[in-house]
Amino acid sequence: MNTLKTYFKGNKKTIYMVLIIVALLTIYPPIFQTIYQAGRDFGCSLVNVVLP
């Protein structure tokens, strides 16, 4: 049990980075999907204006 505590104390930065990456992988896909949809709609509107 004591070695586990020292492991977490020694690698605190790495553990936080892994947790942040997991959180971003969980949060990011819906945000990316929304941005992609908005960009695609904007691109279609732009093409429709340029090519009547």
C-alpha distance matrix in Angstrom:
0.0 3.8 5.5 5.2 6.6 9.0 10.0 11.0 12.7 14.5 15.7 16.5 20.1 19.7 17.7 20.4 23.1 21.9 21.9 25.3 26.7 25.7 27.3 30.4 30.7 30.7 33.1 35.4 37.3 39.2 40.1 41.3 43.3 45.0 45.9 47.2 49.4 50.8 51.5 53.2 55.4 56.3 57.2 59.4 61.1 61.8 63.2 65.4 66.8 67.5 69.0 71.3
3.8 0.0 3.8 5.4 5.2 6.4 8.7 10.1 10.7 12.4 14.4 15.4 19.0 19.1 17.6 20.2 22.9 22.3 22.5 25.6 27.2 26.7 28.2 31.1 31.8 32.0 34.2 36.3 38.5 40.5 41.1 42.2 44.5 46.1 46.7 48.1 50.5 51.7 52.2 54.1 56.3 57.0 57.9 60.3 62.0 62.4 63.9 66.3 67.5 68.1 69.7 72.1
5.5 3.8 0.0 3.8 5.4 5.1 6.1 8.7 9.8 10.4 12.1 13.9 17.3 16.8 15.8 18.8 21.0 20.3 21.1 24.2 25.4 25.1 27.0 29.6 30.1 30.7 33.0 34.8 36.9 39.2 39.8 40.6 43.0 44.8 45.2 46.4 49.0 50.2 50.5 52.4 54.8 55.4 56.1 58.5 60.3 60.6 62.0 64.5 65.8 66.2 67.7 70.3
5.2 5.4 3.8 0.0 3.8 5.5 5.0 6.3 8.6 9.9 10.6 11.8 15.3 14.6 12.9 16.0 18.3 17.3 17.7 21.1 22.3 21.7 23.5 26.3 26.7 27.1 29.5 31.4 33.5 35.7 36.4 37.3 39.5 41.3 41.9 43.2 45.6 46.9 47.4 49.1 51.5 52.2 52.9 55.3 57.1 57.5 59.0 61.3 62.6 63.1 64.7 67.1
6.6 5.2 5.4 3.8 0.0 3.8 5.4 5.3 6.2 8.6 10.0 10.4 14.1 14.4 12.8 15.1 18.0 17.6 17.7 20.7 22.5 22.2 23.5 26.3 27.2 27.5 29.5 31.5 33.9 35.9 36.3 37.5 39.9 41.4 41.8 43.4 45.8 46.9 47.4 49.4 51.6 52.2 53.1 55.6 57.1 57.5 59.2 61.5 62.6 63.2 64.9 67.3
9.0 6.4 5.1 5.5 3.8 0.0 3.8 5.5 5.0 6.0 8.5 9.8 13.2 13.6 13.0 15.4 17.8 18.0 18.6 21.3 22.9 23.2 24.7 27.1 28.1 28.9 30.8 32.5 35.0 37.2 37.3 38.2 40.9 42.4 42.6 44.1 46.7 47.7 47.9 50.0 52.4 52.7 53.5 56.1 57.7 57.9 59.5 62.0 63.0 63.4 65.2 67.8
10.0 8.7 6.1 5.0 5.4 3.8 0.0 3.8 5.5 5.2 6.1 8.3 11.3 10.8 10.2 13.3 15.2 14.9 16.1 18.9 20.0 20.3 22.2 24.4 25.2 26.2 28.3 29.7 32.1 34.5 34.7 35.4 38.0 39.8 39.9 41.2 43.9 45.0 45.2 47.1 49.6 50.0 50.6 53.2 55.0 55.1 56.6 59.1 60.2 60.6 62.3 64.9
11.0 10.1 8.7 6.3 5.3 5.5 3.8 0.0 3.8 5.5 5.2 5.5 9.1 9.2 7.7 10.3 12.8 12.7 13.2 16.0 17.6 17.8 19.2 21.7 22.8 23.5 25.3 27.0 29.6 31.8 31.9 32.9 35.5 37.0 37.2 38.7 41.3 42.3 42.6 44.7 47.0 47.4 48.3 50.8 52.4 52.7 54.3 56.7 57.8 58.3 60.0 62.5
12.7 10.7 9.8 8.6 6.2 5.0 5.5 3.8 0.0 3.8 5.6 5.4 8.9 10.3 9.7 11.4 14.0 14.9 15.3 17.4 19.5 20.2 21.2 23.5 25.0 25.8 27.3 28.9 31.7 33.8 33.6 34.6 37.4 38.7 38.7 40.4 43.1 43.8 44.0 46.3 48.6 48.8 49.7 52.4 53.8 53.9 55.7 58.2 59.0 59.5 61.4 63.9
14.5 12.4 10.4 9.9 8.6 6.0 5.2 5.5 3.8 0.0 3.8 5.8 8.2 9.0 9.8 11.9 13.6 14.6 15.9 17.8 19.3 20.4 22.0 23.7 25.1 26.4 28.0 29.1 31.8 34.3 33.9 34.6 37.5 39.0 38.7 40.3 43.2 43.9 43.8 46.1 48.5 48.6 49.2 52.1 53.6 53.5 55.1 57.8 58.6 58.8 60.8 63.5
15.7 14.4 12.1 10.6 10.0 8.5 6.1 5.2 5.6 3.8 0.0 3.8 5.5 5.3 6.3 8.7 10.1 10.8 12.5 14.4 15.6 16.8 18.5 20.2 21.4 22.9 24.5 25.5 28.2 30.7 30.4 31.0 33.9 35.5 35.2 36.6 39.5 40.4 40.3 42.5 44.9 45.1 45.7 48.5 50.1 50.0 51.6 54.2 55.2 55.4 57.2 59.9
16.5 15.4 13.9 11.8 10.4 9.8 8.3 5.5 5.4 5.8 3.8 0.0 3.8 5.5 5.2 6.2 8.7 10.0 10.7 12.3 14.3 15.5 16.5 18.4 20.1 21.2 22.4 23.8 26.7 28.9 28.5 29.4 32.3 33.6 33.4 35.2 37.9 38.5 38.7 41.0 43.3 43.4 44.3 47.1 48.5 48.5 50.3 52.8 53.6 54.0 56.0 58.6
20.1 19.0 17.3 15.3 14.1 13.2 11.3 9.1 8.9 8.2 5.5 3.8 0.0 3.8 5.5 5.2 6.2 8.8 10.0 10.6 12.4 14.4 15.3 16.5 18.4 20.0 20.9 21.7 24.8 27.2 26.4 27.0 30.2 31.5 30.9 32.6 35.6 36.0 36.0 38.4 40.7 40.6 41.4 44.3 45.7 45.5 47.3 50.0 50.7 51.0 53.0 55.6
19.7 19.1 16.8 14.6 14.4 13.6 10.8 9.2 10.3 9.0 5.3 5.5 3.8 0.0 3.8 5.4 5.1 6.3 8.7 9.9 10.6 12.4 14.2 15.3 16.5 18.5 19.9 20.6 23.2 25.9 25.5 25.8 28.8 30.5 30.1 31.4 34.4 35.2 35.0 37.2 39.7 39.9 40.4 43.2 44.8 44.7 46.3 48.9 49.9 50.1 51.9 54.6
17.7 17.6 15.8 12.9 12.8 13.0 10.2 7.7 9.7 9.8 6.3 5.2 5.5 3.8 0.0 3.8 5.4 5.2 6.3 8.7 10.0 10.7 12.4 14.3 15.4 16.7 18.4 19.7 22.2 24.7 24.6 25.3 28.1 29.7 29.7 31.1 33.9 34.8 35.0 37.1 39.5 39.9 40.6 43.2 44.8 45.0 46.6 49.1 50.1 50.6 52.3 54.9
20.4 20.2 18.8 16.0 15.1 15.4 13.3 10.3 11.4 11.9 8.7 6.2 5.2 5.4 3.8 0.0 3.8 5.4 5.1 6.1 8.6 9.9 10.5 12.2 14.2 15.3 16.3 17.6 20.6 22.7 22.3 23.3 26.2 27.4 27.3 29.1 31.8 32.4 32.7 35.0 37.2 37.4 38.4 41.1 42.5 42.7 44.5 46.9 47.8 48.3 50.3 52.7
23.1 22.9 21.0 18.3 18.0 17.8 15.2 12.8 14.0 13.6 10.1 8.7 6.2 5.1 5.4 3.8 0.0 3.8 5.4 5.1 6.2 8.6 9.8 10.5 12.2 14.2 15.2 15.7 18.7 21.2 20.6 21.0 24.1 25.6 25.2 26.7 29.6 30.3 30.3 32.5 34.9 35.1 35.8 38.5 40.1 40.1 41.7 44.3 45.2 45.6 47.5 50.0
21.9 22.3 20.3 17.3 17.6 18.0 14.9 12.7 14.9 14.6 10.8 10.0 8.8 6.3 5.2 5.4 3.8 0.0 3.8 5.5 5.1 6.2 8.6 9.9 10.5 12.4 14.2 15.0 17.4 20.1 20.2 20.5 23.2 25.1 25.1 26.3 29.1 30.2 30.3 32.2 34.7 35.2 35.8 38.3 40.1 40.3 41.8 44.2 45.5 45.9 47.5 50.0
21.9 22.5 21.1 17.7 17.7 18.6 16.1 13.2 15.3 15.9 12.5 10.7 10.0 8.7 6.3 5.1 5.4 3.8 0.0 3.8 5.5 5.1 6.1 8.6 9.9 10.6 12.2 13.9 16.5 18.6 18.8 19.8 22.3 23.8 24.2 25.7 28.2 29.3 29.8 31.8 33.9 34.6 35.5 37.9 39.5 40.0 41.6 43.9 45.1 45.8 47.4 49.7
25.3 25.6 24.2 21.1 20.7 21.3 18.9 16.0 17.4 17.8 14.4 12.3 10.6 9.9 8.7 6.1 5.1 5.5 3.8 0.0 3.8 5.5 5.0 6.1 8.6 9.8 10.4 11.5 14.6 16.7 16.2 17.2 20.1 21.3 21.3 23.1 25.7 26.4 26.8 29.1 31.2 31.5 32.6 35.1 36.6 36.9 38.7 41.0 42.0 42.7 44.5 46.8
26.7 27.2 25.4 22.3 22.5 22.9 20.0 17.6 19.5 19.3 15.6 14.3 12.4 10.6 10.0 8.6 6.2 5.1 5.5 3.8 0.0 3.8 5.4 5.1 6.1 8.6 9.9 10.1 12.6 15.4 15.2 15.5 18.3 20.1 20.0 21.2 24.0 25.1 25.2 27.1 29.6 30.1 30.7 33.3 35.0 35.3 36.8 39.2 40.4 40.9 42.5 45.0
25.7 26.7 25.1 21.7 22.2 23.2 20.3 17.8 20.2 20.4 16.8 15.5 14.4 12.4 10.7 9.9 8.6 6.2 5.1 5.5 3.8 0.0 3.8 5.5 5.1 6.2 8.7 9.9 11.9 14.4 15.0 15.7 17.9 19.9 20.5 21.5 23.9 25.4 25.9 27.5 29.8 30.8 31.5 33.7 35.6 36.2 37.6 39.8 41.2 41.9 43.3 45.6
27.3 28.2 27.0 23.5 23.5 24.7 22.2 19.2 21.2 22.0 18.5 16.5 15.3 14.2 12.4 10.5 9.8 8.6 6.1 5.0 5.4 3.8 0.0 3.8 5.5 5.1 6.1 8.3 10.9 12.6 12.9 14.3 16.6 17.9 18.7 20.3 22.5 23.6 24.5 26.4 28.3 29.2 30.3 32.5 34.0 34.8 36.5 38.5 39.8 40.7 42.3 44.4
30.4 31.1 29.6 26.3 26.3 27.1 24.4 21.7 23.5 23.7 20.2 18.4 16.5 15.3 14.3 12.2 10.5 9.9 8.6 6.1 5.1 5.5 3.8 0.0 3.8 5.3 5.0 5.4 8.6 10.7 10.3 11.2 14.0 15.4 15.6 17.2 19.7 20.6 21.2 23.2 25.3 26.0 27.0 29.3 30.9 31.4 33.1 35.3 36.5 37.3 38.9 41.2
30.7 31.8 30.1 26.7 27.2 28.1 25.2 22.8 25.0 25.1 21.4 20.1 18.4 16.5 15.4 14.2 12.2 10.5 9.9 8.6 6.1 5.1 5.5 3.8 0.0 3.8 5.7 5.5 6.9 9.9 10.6 10.8 12.9 15.1 15.7 16.5 18.9 20.6 21.0 22.5 24.8 25.9 26.6 28.7 30.6 31.3 32.6 34.8 36.3 37.1 38.4 40.6
30.7 32.0 30.7 27.1 27.5 28.9 26.2 23.5 25.8 26.4 22.9 21.2 20.0 18.5 16.7 15.3 14.2 12.4 10.6 9.8 8.6 6.2 5.1 5.3 3.8 0.0 3.8 5.9 6.9 8.6 10.1 11.4 12.8 14.6 16.0 17.1 18.8 20.6 21.7 23.0 24.9 26.3 27.4 29.1 30.9 32.0 33.4 35.2 36.9 38.0 39.2 41.1
33.1 34.2 33.0 29.5 29.5 30.8 28.3 25.3 27.3 28.0 24.5 22.4 20.9 19.9 18.4 16.3 15.2 14.2 12.2 10.4 9.9 8.7 6.1 5.0 5.7 3.8 0.0 3.8 6.1 6.7 7.1 9.2 11.0 12.0 13.3 15.1 16.7 17.9 19.2 21.0 22.6 23.7 25.2 27.0 28.5 29.6 31.3 33.0 34.4 35.6 37.1 39.0
35.4 36.3 34.8 31.4 31.5 32.5 29.7 27.0 28.9 29.1 25.5 23.8 21.7 20.6 19.7 17.6 15.7 15.0 13.9 11.5 10.1 9.9 8.3 5.4 5.5 5.9 3.8 0.0 3.9 5.8 5.3 6.1 8.6 10.1 10.6 12.1 14.3 15.5 16.3 18.1 20.1 21.0 22.1 24.2 25.8 26.6 28.2 30.2 31.6 32.6 34.1 36.1
37.3 38.5 36.9 33.5 33.9 35.0 32.1 29.6 31.7 31.8 28.2 26.7 24.8 23.2 22.2 20.6 18.7 17.4 16.5 14.6 12.6 11.9 10.9 8.6 6.9 6.9 6.1 3.9 0.0 3.8 5.4 5.0 6.1 8.7 9.9 10.3 12.2 14.3 15.1 16.1 18.3 19.8 20.6 22.3 24.3 25.4 26.6 28.4 30.2 31.2 32.3 34.3
39.2 40.5 39.2 35.7 35.9 37.2 34.5 31.8 33.8 34.3 30.7 28.9 27.2 25.9 24.7 22.7 21.2 20.1 18.6 16.7 15.4 14.4 12.6 10.7 9.9 8.6 6.7 5.8 3.8 0.0 3.8 5.4 5.0 6.3 8.7 9.8 10.6 12.4 14.2 15.3 16.7 18.4 19.8 21.2 22.8 24.3 25.8 27.2 28.9 30.4 31.5 33.1
40.1 41.1 39.8 36.4 36.3 37.3 34.7 31.9 33.6 33.9 30.4 28.5 26.4 25.5 24.6 22.3 20.6 20.2 18.8 16.2 15.2 15.0 12.9 10.3 10.6 10.1 7.1 5.3 5.4 3.8 0.0 3.8 5.4 5.2 6.3 8.6 10.0 10.8 12.3 14.2 15.6 16.6 18.3 20.1 21.4 22.5 24.4 26.0 27.3 28.7 30.2 32.0
41.3 42.2 40.6 37.3 37.5 38.2 35.4 32.9 34.6 34.6 31.0 29.4 27.0 25.8 25.3 23.3 21.0 20.5 19.8 17.2 15.5 15.7 14.3 11.2 10.8 11.4 9.2 6.1 5.0 5.4 3.8 0.0 3.8 5.4 5.1 6.0 8.6 9.9 10.4 12.0 14.2 15.2 16.1 18.2 19.9 20.7 22.2 24.2 25.6 26.6 28.0 30.1
43.3 44.5 43.0 39.5 39.9 40.9 38.0 35.5 37.4 37.5 33.9 32.3 30.2 28.8 28.1 26.2 24.1 23.2 22.3 20.1 18.3 17.9 16.6 14.0 12.9 12.8 11.0 8.6 6.1 5.0 5.4 3.8 0.0 3.8 5.5 5.0 6.2 8.7 9.8 10.4 12.3 14.2 15.1 16.5 18.4 19.8 21.0 22.5 24.4 25.7 26.7 28.5
45.0 46.1 44.8 41.3 41.4 42.4 39.8 37.0 38.7 39.0 35.5 33.6 31.5 30.5 29.7 27.4 25.6 25.1 23.8 21.3 20.1 19.9 17.9 15.4 15.1 14.6 12.0 10.1 8.7 6.3 5.2 5.4 3.8 0.0 3.8 5.4 5.2 6.2 8.6 9.9 10.7 12.3 14.2 15.5 16.7 18.4 20.1 21.3 22.8 24.5 25.8 27.3
45.9 46.7 45.2 41.9 41.8 42.6 39.9 37.2 38.7 38.7 35.2 33.4 30.9 30.1 29.7 27.3 25.2 25.1 24.2 21.3 20.0 20.5 18.7 15.6 15.7 16.0 13.3 10.6 9.9 8.7 6.3 5.1 5.5 3.8 0.0 3.8 5.5 5.2 6.0 8.5 9.9 10.5 12.1 14.2 15.4 16.3 18.3 20.0 21.1 22.4 24.1 25.9
47.2 48.1 46.4 43.2 43.4 44.1 41.2 38.7 40.4 40.3 36.6 35.2 32.6 31.4 31.1 29.1 26.7 26.3 25.7 23.1 21.2 21.5 20.3 17.2 16.5 17.1 15.1 12.1 10.3 9.8 8.6 6.0 5.0 5.4 3.8 0.0 3.8 5.5 5.1 6.0 8.6 9.8 10.3 12.2 14.2 15.1 16.3 18.2 19.9 20.9 22.1 24.1
49.4 50.5 49.0 45.6 45.8 46.7 43.9 41.3 43.1 43.2 39.5 37.9 35.6 34.4 33.9 31.8 29.6 29.1 28.2 25.7 24.0 23.9 22.5 19.7 18.9 18.8 16.7 14.3 12.2 10.6 10.0 8.6 6.2 5.2 5.5 3.8 0.0 3.8 5.4 5.1 6.2 8.6 9.8 10.6 12.4 14.2 15.4 16.6 18.5 20.1 21.0 22.5
50.8 51.7 50.2 46.9 46.9 47.7 45.0 42.3 43.8 43.9 40.4 38.5 36.0 35.2 34.8 32.4 30.3 30.2 29.3 26.4 25.1 25.4 23.6 20.6 20.6 20.6 17.9 15.5 14.3 12.4 10.8 9.9 8.7 6.2 5.2 5.5 3.8 0.0 3.8 5.5 5.2 6.2 8.6 10.0 10.7 12.3 14.4 15.5 16.7 18.5 20.0 21.4
51.5 52.2 50.5 47.4 47.4 47.9 45.2 42.6 44.0 43.8 40.3 38.7 36.0 35.0 35.0 32.7 30.3 30.3 29.8 26.8 25.2 25.9 24.5 21.2 21.0 21.7 19.2 16.3 15.1 14.2 12.3 10.4 9.8 8.6 6.0 5.1 5.4 3.8 0.0 3.8 5.4 5.0 6.1 8.6 9.8 10.4 12.2 14.2 15.3 16.4 18.1 20.1
53.2 54.1 52.4 49.1 49.4 50.0 47.1 44.7 46.3 46.1 42.5 41.0 38.4 37.2 37.1 35.0 32.5 32.2 31.8 29.1 27.1 27.5 26.4 23.2 22.5 23.0 21.0 18.1 16.1 15.3 14.2 12.0 10.4 9.9 8.5 6.0 5.1 5.5 3.8 0.0 3.8 5.4 5.0 6.2 8.6 9.8 10.6 12.3 14.3 15.4 16.2 18.2
55.4 56.3 54.8 51.5 51.6 52.4 49.6 47.0 48.6 48.5 44.9 43.3 40.7 39.7 39.5 37.2 34.9 34.7 33.9 31.2 29.6 29.8 28.3 25.3 24.8 24.9 22.6 20.1 18.3 16.7 15.6 14.2 12.3 10.7 9.9 8.6 6.2 5.2 5.4 3.8 0.0 3.8 5.4 5.2 6.2 8.6 10.0 10.6 12.5 14.4 15.4 16.6
56.3 57.0 55.4 52.2 52.2 52.7 50.0 47.4 48.8 48.6 45.1 43.4 40.6 39.9 39.9 37.4 35.1 35.2 34.6 31.5 30.1 30.8 29.2 26.0 25.9 26.3 23.7 21.0 19.8 18.4 16.6 15.2 14.2 12.3 10.5 9.8 8.6 6.2 5.0 5.4 3.8 0.0 3.8 5.5 5.1 6.2 8.7 9.9 10.7 12.4 14.2 15.7
57.2 57.9 56.1 52.9 53.1 53.5 50.6 48.3 49.7 49.2 45.7 44.3 41.4 40.4 40.6 38.4 35.8 35.8 35.5 32.6 30.7 31.5 30.3 27.0 26.6 27.4 25.2 22.1 20.6 19.8 18.3 16.1 15.1 14.2 12.1 10.3 9.8 8.6 6.1 5.0 5.4 3.8 0.0 3.8 5.4 5.1 6.2 8.6 9.9 10.6 12.0 14.3
59.4 60.3 58.5 55.3 55.6 56.1 53.2 50.8 52.4 52.1 48.5 47.1 44.3 43.2 43.2 41.1 38.5 38.3 37.9 35.1 33.3 33.7 32.5 29.3 28.7 29.1 27.0 24.2 22.3 21.2 20.1 18.2 16.5 15.5 14.2 12.2 10.6 10.0 8.6 6.2 5.2 5.5 3.8 0.0 3.8 5.4 5.2 6.2 8.7 10.0 10.4 12.0
61.1 62.0 60.3 57.1 57.1 57.7 55.0 52.4 53.8 53.6 50.1 48.5 45.7 44.8 44.8 42.5 40.1 40.1 39.5 36.6 35.0 35.6 34.0 30.9 30.6 30.9 28.5 25.8 24.3 22.8 21.4 19.9 18.4 16.7 15.4 14.2 12.4 10.7 9.8 8.6 6.2 5.1 5.4 3.8 0.0 3.8 5.5 5.1 6.3 8.8 10.0 10.9
61.8 62.4 60.6 57.5 57.5 57.9 55.1 52.7 53.9 53.5 50.0 48.5 45.5 44.7 45.0 42.7 40.1 40.3 40.0 36.9 35.3 36.2 34.8 31.4 31.3 32.0 29.6 26.6 25.4 24.3 22.5 20.7 19.8 18.4 16.3 15.1 14.2 12.3 10.4 9.8 8.6 6.2 5.1 5.4 3.8 0.0 3.8 5.4 5.2 6.3 8.6 10.4
63.2 63.9 62.0 59.0 59.2 59.5 56.6 54.3 55.7 55.1 51.6 50.3 47.3 46.3 46.6 44.5 41.7 41.8 41.6 38.7 36.8 37.6 36.5 33.1 32.6 33.4 31.3 28.2 26.6 25.8 24.4 22.2 21.0 20.1 18.3 16.3 15.4 14.4 12.2 10.6 10.0 8.7 6.2 5.2 5.5 3.8 0.0 3.8 5.4 5.1 5.8 8.4
65.4 66.3 64.5 61.3 61.5 62.0 59.1 56.7 58.2 57.8 54.2 52.8 50.0 48.9 49.1 46.9 44.3 44.2 43.9 41.0 39.2 39.8 38.5 35.3 34.8 35.2 33.0 30.2 28.4 27.2 26.0 24.2 22.5 21.3 20.0 18.2 16.6 15.5 14.2 12.3 10.6 9.9 8.6 6.2 5.1 5.4 3.8 0.0 3.8 5.6 5.3 6.0
66.8 67.5 65.8 62.6 62.6 63.0 60.2 57.8 59.0 58.6 55.2 53.6 50.7 49.9 50.1 47.8 45.2 45.5 45.1 42.0 40.4 41.2 39.8 36.5 36.3 36.9 34.4 31.6 30.2 28.9 27.3 25.6 24.4 22.8 21.1 19.9 18.5 16.7 15.3 14.3 12.5 10.7 9.9 8.7 6.3 5.2 5.4 3.8 0.0 3.8 5.7 6.1
67.5 68.1 66.2 63.1 63.2 63.4 60.6 58.3 59.5 58.8 55.4 54.0 51.0 50.1 50.6 48.3 45.6 45.9 45.8 42.7 40.9 41.9 40.7 37.3 37.1 38.0 35.6 32.6 31.2 30.4 28.7 26.6 25.7 24.5 22.4 20.9 20.1 18.5 16.4 15.4 14.4 12.4 10.6 10.0 8.8 6.3 5.1 5.6 3.8 0.0 3.8 6.2
69.0 69.7 67.7 64.7 64.9 65.2 62.3 60.0 61.4 60.8 57.2 56.0 53.0 51.9 52.3 50.3 47.5 47.5 47.4 44.5 42.5 43.3 42.3 38.9 38.4 39.2 37.1 34.1 32.3 31.5 30.2 28.0 26.7 25.8 24.1 22.1 21.0 20.0 18.1 16.2 15.4 14.2 12.0 10.4 10.0 8.6 5.8 5.3 5.7 3.8 0.0 3.8
71.3 72.1 70.3 67.1 67.3 67.8 64.9 62.5 63.9 63.5 59.9 58.6 55.6 54.6 54.9 52.7 50.0 50.0 49.7 46.8 45.0 45.6 44.4 41.2 40.6 41.1 39.0 36.1 34.3 33.1 32.0 30.1 28.5 27.3 25.9 24.1 22.5 21.4 20.1 18.2 16.6 15.7 14.3 12.0 10.9 10.4 8.4 6.0 6.1 6.2 3.8 0.0
